Amino acid sequence: MTRIVEGKPNGKGFRFALVVSRFNSIVTDKLLDGALEAMNKCGVVEEDLEIVRVPGSFEIPLAAKKLAESGRFDGVVCLGAIIRGETPHWDYLARAVAEAIAKTTLESGVPLTLGVLTTESSELALARAVPRGNNRGYDAAITAVEMANLLRMLEGRR
């Protein structure tokens, strides 16, 4: 019989940081609400959460890297909203942020989840931040909990 190992959405005993962009706060505040709802649903207590606000999405990777390297957190949830403008700036920004988050995850061994939206419009961003519905902040938080569990299992700890 093949053994299947996968993380569970049980956050009891884990610590998480949530890095949230202030830019496009009408969207990112809703992403944060979704992430906090997910953490609560997974059993993460408020004392085991730290919210770090940064000016924009470009600043998320550096703050997330410092948090991951601190040794205090089992996962870092990255939340932001990059919305297409009139110039290609958003393309460069979105790529740089996603690549930096992925690189930090691999280098630190701490799961960083990508809850940074990249959308064509504010309306599309808001559609991905719906409370009690399609909320990518919620999804990013659940992923962080599952990955923290999975890494603990892969390391042989329970």
Summary of the structure (lengths in Angstrom):
residues: 158
radius of gyration: 15.3
end to end distance: 22.1
largest distance: 55.0
contacts: 535
relative contact order: 0.24
helix: 49%
strand: 20%
